[in-house]
Structures are given as structure tokens and as C-alpha cells.
Amino acid sequence: MLILRTTPRGGFHRLFRPTPASPVQVCTSLVSYWAKETLLGTTWSGLDWEQKGLSNDQYAIHEDAVAAGRAEERTAGREKALELIDRFVAQRCAEQDGATRSSENWRPPV
């Protein structure tokens, strides 16, 4: 969103305000991040779904993505597995409109 404000000299100053992320974008970003962390076995990958900020439905996508990523890693390598996770998660989050329905604690971004 572009907002124009006048300057003290009568000119215009452009301000850009970020558009809030949609539930699908939040889901894709969050689930993809944690699924890749799990595949890589990082220190924080062992957190539970609530600590990761995932809804129940997002956690189910996470688990499916990790399983698909591990299978892909065995046949095509780690880089391809990480790419697969991004595609897999984006598709599932879009299909489920952000996958937020099953969590009473989830709130849309402000």
C-alpha cells in the first residue's frame, strides 16, 4: 500500500506500509521453516507443535512434509528434499486456507 504525505515544503513524501500476511502465507512460511529445520536436525527442531506456533492442522502438514522430505532426501539428496518441502507445504497450506481452524489459540496476524 502506498501512502502519500505532504512535506513541509509542499511536496510529497512516499510511505510504504506492508500488507499483513494472509493465513496461507503465514502457514507456508511457518510450516516450511519448521519442516526444513526438522529435516536438517537443528537444535530447535525438537520443539513441540505449540512451541513452534503451529495449529493442529499445520502440525499435520509439517509431519507429512517432513516424511515426504525424508523420502526425497534418500533418493535425490538434501537440496531436492528442501525444495520439495517448500512446494509441498505451499500447496497444502493453500488447499486448507492456512490450516488454522483446529487451533483455539491461533489468531490472524495484525
VMD Tcl script that builds the backbone (N, CA, C; Angstrom):
set m [mol new atoms 330]
animate dup $m
set s [atomselect $m all]
$s set {name element resname resid chain x y z} {
  {N N MET 1 A 0.839 -1.156 0.000}
  {CA C MET 1 A 0.000 0.000 0.000}
  {C C MET 1 A 0.894 1.231 0.000}
  {N N LEU 2 A 0.608 2.177 -0.863}
  {CA C LEU 2 A 1.371 3.410 -0.973}
  {C C LEU 2 A 0.554 4.542 -0.374}
  {N N ILE 3 A 1.187 5.299 0.506}
  {CA C ILE 3 A 0.536 6.453 1.115}
  {C C ILE 3 A 1.393 7.665 0.807}
  {N N LEU 4 A 0.758 8.732 0.362}
  {CA C LEU 4 A 1.475 9.977 0.090}
  {C C LEU 4 A 1.165 10.968 1.198}
  {N N ARG 5 A 2.203 11.587 1.738}
  {CA C ARG 5 A 2.032 12.631 2.752}
  {C C ARG 5 A 2.721 13.884 2.257}
  {N N THR 6 A 2.156 15.011 2.612}
  {CA C THR 6 A 2.783 16.270 2.198}
  {C C THR 6 A 3.961 16.574 3.113}
  {N N THR 7 A 4.963 17.200 2.542}
  {CA C THR 7 A 6.134 17.629 3.303}
  {C C THR 7 A 5.950 19.093 3.680}
  {N N PRO 8 A 6.763 19.587 4.614}
  {CA C PRO 8 A 6.642 20.996 4.999}
  {C C PRO 8 A 6.798 21.962 3.827}
  {N N ARG 9 A 7.480 21.588 2.791}
  {CA C ARG 9 A 7.699 22.460 1.623}
  {C C ARG 9 A 6.628 22.285 0.555}
  {N N GLY 10 A 5.590 21.544 0.843}
  {CA C GLY 10 A 4.508 21.369 -0.117}
  {C C GLY 10 A 4.686 20.210 -1.077}
  {N N GLY 11 A 5.753 19.448 -0.930}
  {CA C GLY 11 A 5.972 18.289 -1.783}
  {C C GLY 11 A 5.288 17.061 -1.200}
  {N N PHE 12 A 5.586 15.933 -1.779}
  {CA C PHE 12 A 5.009 14.684 -1.293}
  {C C PHE 12 A 6.116 13.759 -0.814}
  {N N HIS 13 A 5.804 13.000 0.199}
  {CA C HIS 13 A 6.717 12.008 0.745}
  {C C HIS 13 A 6.011 10.663 0.658}
  {N N ARG 14 A 6.643 9.690 0.049}
  {CA C ARG 14 A 6.043 8.364 -0.108}
  {C C ARG 14 A 6.311 7.509 1.118}
  {N N LEU 15 A 5.290 6.877 1.587}
  {CA C LEU 15 A 5.399 5.913 2.680}
  {C C LEU 15 A 4.804 4.600 2.211}
  {N N PHE 16 A 5.517 3.547 2.410}
  {CA C PHE 16 A 5.006 2.229 2.067}
  {C C PHE 16 A 4.669 1.506 3.355}
  {N N ARG 17 A 3.477 0.997 3.421}
  {CA C ARG 17 A 3.072 0.203 4.575}
  {C C ARG 17 A 2.947 -1.240 4.130}
  {N N PRO 18 A 3.556 -2.134 4.871}
  {CA C PRO 18 A 3.458 -3.537 4.477}
  {C C PRO 18 A 2.024 -4.037 4.599}
  {N N THR 19 A 1.651 -4.882 3.677}
  {CA C THR 19 A 0.342 -5.525 3.723}
  {C C THR 19 A 0.446 -6.707 4.675}
  {N N PRO 20 A -0.495 -6.853 5.593}
  {CA C PRO 20 A -0.434 -8.008 6.510}
  {C C PRO 20 A -0.432 -9.325 5.734}
  {N N ALA 21 A 0.307 -10.273 6.244}
  {CA C ALA 21 A 0.366 -11.593 5.606}
  {C C ALA 21 A -0.975 -12.303 5.758}
  {N N SER 22 A -1.338 -13.043 4.737}
  {CA C SER 22 A -2.572 -13.830 4.788}
  {C C SER 22 A -2.331 -15.092 5.617}
  {N N PRO 23 A -3.393 -15.744 6.074}
  {CA C PRO 23 A -3.214 -17.013 6.793}
  {C C PRO 23 A -2.441 -18.055 5.969}
  {N N VAL 24 A -2.646 -18.065 4.652}
  {CA C VAL 24 A -1.925 -19.021 3.797}
  {C C VAL 24 A -0.432 -18.691 3.794}
  {N N GLN 25 A -0.090 -17.408 3.710}
  {CA C GLN 25 A 1.319 -17.014 3.726}
  {C C GLN 25 A 1.974 -17.343 5.065}
  {N N VAL 26 A 1.262 -17.087 6.155}
  {CA C VAL 26 A 1.793 -17.403 7.484}
  {C C VAL 26 A 2.003 -18.903 7.616}
  {N N CYS 27 A 1.024 -19.677 7.215}
  {CA C CYS 27 A 1.119 -21.133 7.269}
  {C C CYS 27 A 2.317 -21.627 6.465}
  {N N THR 28 A 2.425 -21.167 5.233}
  {CA C THR 28 A 3.505 -21.617 4.355}
  {C C THR 28 A 4.868 -21.285 4.936}
  {N N SER 29 A 5.029 -20.076 5.401}
  {CA C SER 29 A 6.309 -19.644 5.955}
  {C C SER 29 A 6.668 -20.421 7.218}
  {N N LEU 30 A 5.722 -20.515 8.130}
  {CA C LEU 30 A 5.970 -21.153 9.411}
  {C C LEU 30 A 6.200 -22.659 9.281}
  {N N VAL 31 A 5.309 -23.325 8.569}
  {CA C VAL 31 A 5.408 -24.784 8.454}
  {C C VAL 31 A 6.630 -25.180 7.634}
  {N N SER 32 A 6.887 -24.461 6.563}
  {CA C SER 32 A 8.050 -24.769 5.736}
  {C C SER 32 A 9.348 -24.606 6.538}
  {N N TYR 33 A 9.416 -23.519 7.295}
  {CA C TYR 33 A 10.614 -23.280 8.121}
  {C C TYR 33 A 10.856 -24.449 9.084}
  {N N TRP 34 A 9.817 -24.811 9.845}
  {CA C TRP 34 A 9.996 -25.864 10.846}
  {C C TRP 34 A 10.194 -27.239 10.224}
  {N N ALA 35 A 9.563 -27.511 9.104}
  {CA C ALA 35 A 9.770 -28.808 8.444}
  {C C ALA 35 A 11.218 -28.931 7.968}
  {N N LYS 36 A 11.760 -27.852 7.410}
  {CA C LYS 36 A 13.163 -27.894 6.959}
  {C C LYS 36 A 14.117 -27.995 8.149}
  {N N GLU 37 A 13.808 -27.297 9.235}
  {CA C GLU 37 A 14.638 -27.413 10.442}
  {C C GLU 37 A 14.635 -28.849 10.963}
  {N N THR 38 A 13.473 -29.484 10.914}
  {CA C THR 38 A 13.370 -30.876 11.371}
  {C C THR 38 A 14.181 -31.797 10.464}
  {N N LEU 39 A 14.063 -31.609 9.164}
  {CA C LEU 39 A 14.826 -32.429 8.227}
  {C C LEU 39 A 16.330 -32.264 8.466}
  {N N LEU 40 A 16.739 -31.029 8.756}
  {CA C LEU 40 A 18.161 -30.750 8.977}
  {C C LEU 40 A 18.630 -31.174 10.375}
  {N N GLY 41 A 17.685 -31.444 11.271}
  {CA C GLY 41 A 18.034 -31.890 12.614}
  {C C GLY 41 A 18.665 -30.799 13.465}
  {N N THR 42 A 18.212 -29.572 13.321}
  {CA C THR 42 A 18.796 -28.468 14.075}
  {C C THR 42 A 18.407 -28.530 15.549}
  {N N THR 43 A 19.075 -27.745 16.352}
  {CA C THR 43 A 18.865 -27.725 17.797}
  {C C THR 43 A 17.415 -27.494 18.175}
  {N N TRP 44 A 16.747 -26.536 17.530}
  {CA C TRP 44 A 15.389 -26.164 17.908}
  {C C TRP 44 A 14.320 -27.006 17.229}
  {N N SER 45 A 14.709 -27.915 16.385}
  {CA C SER 45 A 13.718 -28.712 15.661}
  {C C SER 45 A 12.932 -29.652 16.569}
  {N N GLY 46 A 13.408 -29.897 17.764}
  {CA C GLY 46 A 12.730 -30.799 18.684}
  {C C GLY 46 A 11.606 -30.168 19.490}
  {N N LEU 47 A 11.339 -28.881 19.276}
  {CA C LEU 47 A 10.237 -28.236 19.991}
  {C C LEU 47 A 8.917 -28.887 19.612}
  {N N ASP 48 A 7.923 -28.812 20.502}
  {CA C ASP 48 A 6.623 -29.373 20.150}
  {C C ASP 48 A 5.836 -28.381 19.287}
  {N N TRP 49 A 4.690 -28.814 18.805}
  {CA C TRP 49 A 3.928 -28.006 17.843}
  {C C TRP 49 A 3.481 -26.685 18.426}
  {N N GLU 50 A 3.167 -26.643 19.719}
  {CA C GLU 50 A 2.753 -25.381 20.328}
  {C C GLU 50 A 3.928 -24.419 20.449}
  {N N GLN 51 A 5.083 -24.944 20.825}
  {CA C GLN 51 A 6.274 -24.101 20.926}
  {C C GLN 51 A 6.682 -23.547 19.564}
  {N N LYS 52 A 6.374 -24.281 18.510}
  {CA C LYS 52 A 6.677 -23.821 17.155}
  {C C LYS 52 A 5.615 -22.853 16.639}
  {N N GLY 53 A 4.516 -22.702 17.365}
  {CA C GLY 53 A 3.448 -21.789 16.958}
  {C C GLY 53 A 2.524 -22.360 15.904}
  {N N LEU 54 A 2.422 -23.688 15.824}
  {CA C LEU 54 A 1.612 -24.334 14.801}
  {C C LEU 54 A 0.236 -24.712 15.333}
  {N N SER 55 A -0.765 -24.614 14.480}
  {CA C SER 55 A -2.076 -25.157 14.819}
  {C C SER 55 A -2.012 -26.678 14.649}
  {N N ASN 56 A -3.052 -27.362 15.064}
  {CA C ASN 56 A -3.094 -28.820 14.892}
  {C C ASN 56 A -2.994 -29.196 13.414}
  {N N ASP 57 A -3.756 -28.490 12.567}
  {CA C ASP 57 A -3.729 -28.776 11.126}
  {C C ASP 57 A -2.366 -28.464 10.518}
  {N N GLN 58 A -1.746 -27.378 10.957}
  {CA C GLN 58 A -0.412 -27.035 10.449}
  {C C GLN 58 A 0.604 -28.080 10.872}
  {N N TYR 59 A 0.444 -28.611 12.080}
  {CA C TYR 59 A 1.360 -29.653 12.533}
  {C C TYR 59 A 1.209 -30.919 11.684}
  {N N ALA 60 A -0.009 -31.237 11.298}
  {CA C ALA 60 A -0.219 -32.394 10.423}
  {C C ALA 60 A 0.468 -32.175 9.077}
  {N N ILE 61 A 0.379 -30.961 8.530}
  {CA C ILE 61 A 1.091 -30.639 7.283}
  {C C ILE 61 A 2.588 -30.783 7.508}
  {N N HIS 62 A 3.073 -30.275 8.627}
  {CA C HIS 62 A 4.502 -30.365 8.986}
  {C C HIS 62 A 4.975 -31.820 8.966}
  {N N GLU 63 A 4.231 -32.679 9.634}
  {CA C GLU 63 A 4.629 -34.084 9.716}
  {C C GLU 63 A 4.633 -34.753 8.336}
  {N N ASP 64 A 3.628 -34.471 7.527}
  {CA C ASP 64 A 3.574 -35.027 6.168}
  {C C ASP 64 A 4.723 -34.488 5.315}
  {N N ALA 65 A 5.026 -33.195 5.476}
  {CA C ALA 65 A 6.109 -32.575 4.705}
  {C C ALA 65 A 7.461 -33.170 5.088}
  {N N VAL 66 A 7.672 -33.383 6.372}
  {CA C VAL 66 A 8.933 -33.976 6.825}
  {C C VAL 66 A 9.069 -35.401 6.281}
  {N N ALA 67 A 7.995 -36.165 6.329}
  {CA C ALA 67 A 8.041 -37.538 5.794}
  {C C ALA 67 A 8.352 -37.528 4.301}
  {N N ALA 68 A 7.690 -36.638 3.566}
  {CA C ALA 68 A 7.952 -36.537 2.114}
  {C C ALA 68 A 9.384 -36.070 1.864}
  {N N GLY 69 A 9.846 -35.129 2.672}
  {CA C GLY 69 A 11.218 -34.626 2.534}
  {C C GLY 69 A 12.250 -35.704 2.801}
  {N N ARG 70 A 12.016 -36.512 3.808}
  {CA C ARG 70 A 12.963 -37.598 4.122}
  {C C ARG 70 A 13.017 -38.631 2.996}
  {N N ALA 71 A 11.864 -38.942 2.428}
  {CA C ALA 71 A 11.838 -39.882 1.300}
  {C C ALA 71 A 12.584 -39.304 0.107}
  {N N GLU 72 A 12.361 -38.019 -0.161}
  {CA C GLU 72 A 13.043 -37.351 -1.284}
  {C C GLU 72 A 14.547 -37.281 -1.032}
  {N N GLU 73 A 14.936 -37.039 0.210}
  {CA C GLU 73 A 16.359 -36.948 0.543}
  {C C GLU 73 A 17.076 -38.278 0.267}
  {N N ARG 74 A 16.412 -39.384 0.560}
  {CA C ARG 74 A 17.016 -40.698 0.316}
  {C C ARG 74 A 17.272 -40.953 -1.166}
  {N N THR 75 A 16.386 -40.439 -2.023}
  {CA C THR 75 A 16.520 -40.726 -3.452}
  {C C THR 75 A 17.196 -39.620 -4.253}
  {N N ALA 76 A 17.009 -38.364 -3.831}
  {CA C ALA 76 A 17.508 -37.255 -4.660}
  {C C ALA 76 A 18.443 -36.295 -3.936}
  {N N GLY 77 A 18.642 -36.482 -2.639}
  {CA C GLY 77 A 19.560 -35.625 -1.895}
  {C C GLY 77 A 18.856 -34.537 -1.096}
  {N N ARG 78 A 19.618 -33.937 -0.206}
  {CA C ARG 78 A 19.073 -32.960 0.736}
  {C C ARG 78 A 18.517 -31.713 0.056}
  {N N GLU 79 A 19.236 -31.171 -0.908}
  {CA C GLU 79 A 18.776 -29.936 -1.572}
  {C C GLU 79 A 17.402 -30.132 -2.219}
  {N N LYS 80 A 17.229 -31.235 -2.906}
  {CA C LYS 80 A 15.930 -31.535 -3.532}
  {C C LYS 80 A 14.850 -31.753 -2.478}
  {N N ALA 81 A 15.225 -32.346 -1.361}
  {CA C ALA 81 A 14.267 -32.561 -0.274}
  {C C ALA 81 A 13.775 -31.231 0.293}
  {N N LEU 82 A 14.683 -30.276 0.473}
  {CA C LEU 82 A 14.297 -28.960 0.986}
  {C C LEU 82 A 13.391 -28.226 -0.004}
  {N N GLU 83 A 13.684 -28.362 -1.286}
  {CA C GLU 83 A 12.828 -27.758 -2.320}
  {C C GLU 83 A 11.435 -28.400 -2.312}
  {N N LEU 84 A 11.400 -29.714 -2.169}
  {CA C LEU 84 A 10.125 -30.427 -2.116}
  {C C LEU 84 A 9.279 -29.946 -0.938}
  {N N ILE 85 A 9.906 -29.760 0.207}
  {CA C ILE 85 A 9.174 -29.290 1.386}
  {C C ILE 85 A 8.499 -27.954 1.098}
  {N N ASP 86 A 9.215 -27.021 0.481}
  {CA C ASP 86 A 8.612 -25.722 0.160}
  {C C ASP 86 A 7.376 -25.875 -0.724}
  {N N ARG 87 A 7.484 -26.686 -1.768}
  {CA C ARG 87 A 6.351 -26.884 -2.686}
  {C C ARG 87 A 5.193 -27.597 -1.986}
  {N N PHE 88 A 5.513 -28.649 -1.265}
  {CA C PHE 88 A 4.512 -29.464 -0.573}
  {C C PHE 88 A 3.720 -28.612 0.420}
  {N N VAL 89 A 4.442 -27.861 1.243}
  {CA C VAL 89 A 3.800 -27.039 2.270}
  {C C VAL 89 A 2.957 -25.940 1.634}
  {N N ALA 90 A 3.475 -25.277 0.616}
  {CA C ALA 90 A 2.716 -24.210 -0.050}
  {C C ALA 90 A 1.389 -24.744 -0.589}
  {N N GLN 91 A 1.430 -25.915 -1.202}
  {CA C GLN 91 A 0.213 -26.498 -1.766}
  {C C GLN 91 A -0.786 -26.851 -0.673}
  {N N ARG 92 A -0.322 -27.526 0.373}
  {CA C ARG 92 A -1.235 -27.943 1.447}
  {C C ARG 92 A -1.797 -26.757 2.223}
  {N N CYS 93 A -0.970 -25.748 2.485}
  {CA C CYS 93 A -1.468 -24.562 3.192}
  {C C CYS 93 A -2.511 -23.836 2.353}
  {N N ALA 94 A -2.301 -23.771 1.046}
  {CA C ALA 94 A -3.278 -23.131 0.158}
  {C C ALA 94 A -4.575 -23.933 0.122}
  {N N GLU 95 A -4.457 -25.244 0.020}
  {CA C GLU 95 A -5.651 -26.102 -0.014}
  {C C GLU 95 A -6.484 -25.965 1.258}
  {N N GLN 96 A -5.820 -25.728 2.379}
  {CA C GLN 96 A -6.520 -25.658 3.672}
  {C C GLN 96 A -6.696 -24.218 4.163}
  {N N ASP 97 A -6.500 -23.252 3.274}
  {CA C ASP 97 A -6.694 -21.828 3.581}
  {C C ASP 97 A -5.952 -21.410 4.852}
  {N N GLY 98 A -4.725 -21.873 4.981}
  {CA C GLY 98 A -3.892 -21.511 6.115}
  {C C GLY 98 A -3.873 -22.530 7.241}
  {N N ALA 99 A -4.774 -23.487 7.183}
  {CA C ALA 99 A -4.813 -24.592 8.160}
  {C C ALA 99 A -4.853 -24.093 9.599}
  {N N THR 100 A -5.738 -23.152 9.884}
  {CA C THR 100 A -5.799 -22.567 11.226}
  {C C THR 100 A -7.013 -23.017 12.023}
  {N N ARG 101 A -7.936 -23.694 11.398}
  {CA C ARG 101 A -9.218 -23.985 12.043}
  {C C ARG 101 A -9.135 -24.831 13.305}
  {N N SER 102 A -8.177 -25.691 13.433}
  {CA C SER 102 A -8.188 -26.640 14.546}
  {C C SER 102 A -7.496 -26.128 15.805}
  {N N SER 103 A -7.055 -24.901 15.805}
  {CA C SER 103 A -6.373 -24.391 16.981}
  {C C SER 103 A -7.145 -23.243 17.594}
  {N N GLU 104 A -7.580 -23.424 18.829}
  {CA C GLU 104 A -8.301 -22.364 19.505}
  {C C GLU 104 A -7.376 -21.201 19.834}
  {N N ASN 105 A -6.071 -21.446 19.893}
  {CA C ASN 105 A -5.129 -20.409 20.281}
  {C C ASN 105 A -4.641 -19.551 19.110}
  {N N TRP 106 A -4.891 -19.988 17.868}
  {CA C TRP 106 A -4.362 -19.250 16.712}
  {C C TRP 106 A -5.163 -17.992 16.494}
  {N N ARG 107 A -4.466 -16.901 16.206}
  {CA C ARG 107 A -5.103 -15.639 15.863}
  {C C ARG 107 A -4.487 -15.116 14.571}
  {N N PRO 108 A -5.294 -14.482 13.711}
  {CA C PRO 108 A -4.727 -13.942 12.476}
  {C C PRO 108 A -3.721 -12.836 12.780}
  {N N PRO 109 A -2.733 -12.646 11.915}
  {CA C PRO 109 A -1.749 -11.587 12.159}
  {C C PRO 109 A -2.396 -10.213 12.101}
  {N N VAL 110 A -1.853 -9.294 12.880}
  {CA C VAL 110 A -2.374 -7.921 12.875}
  {C C VAL 110 A -1.495 -6.989 12.118}
}
mol reanalyze $m
mol bondsrecalc $m
mol representation Tube
mol addrep $m
